[in-house]
């Protein structure tokens, strides 16, 4: 029996400093997570939660305004440690897992946040930056934003941009479109001479 294949489509939202104000030692922290779990091309779970930042728990006005996330939402979210435990649960099945994100910031910030908290990175899995895959596939000069990529496909994003679960679901939808296009453009296997010539007809002609 073939091993199951799992894709985790993940999106995080992060804290932001006030514009034009230098905050000493500031680094972005995860404050919202959205995950779509796909096993053998079927969605098996969707997970969404706010996360309480460890180092800079007070959100900047810019962050609240840009992301439409309130201080109360992050204050009542998962602790960072419970959030990491939840991420670990996604790969405890030991299936062949690929984490798919749009851009490389999500995994960078997750690694940095784990390092700052003194805990191990929760994943041992393949990682795919779908924005780079998209860029290579379409030969774009620049990286395309998530929702612009959706519009280029003539589609609409799921829900609201910069809500983690909506962005994770939108990433999954683009992944399906790109995979479909890649299959469509795959070169067919070269035909053999046997495929091109009907030998029974040929033999009849010489009979």
JOZI-V690551 format. One record per run of one state. SS is the DSSP state (hx for helix, st for strand, lp for the rest). FROM is the first residue (numbers start at 0). TO is the last residue. Records with the same first field share a line. If there is no record, write none. Layout:
SS=FROM-TO / FROM-TO
//
This chain:
lp=0-3 / 14-28 / 39-40 / 51-59 / 67-69 / 75-76 / 78-78 / 89-94 / 101-103 / 117-124 / 138-144 / 152-162 / 185-191 / 196-197 / 206-206
st=4-13 / 29-38 / 41-50 / 77-77 / 95-100 / 125-128
hx=60-66 / 70-74 / 79-88 / 104-116 / 129-137 / 145-151 / 163-184 / 192-195 / 198-205
//
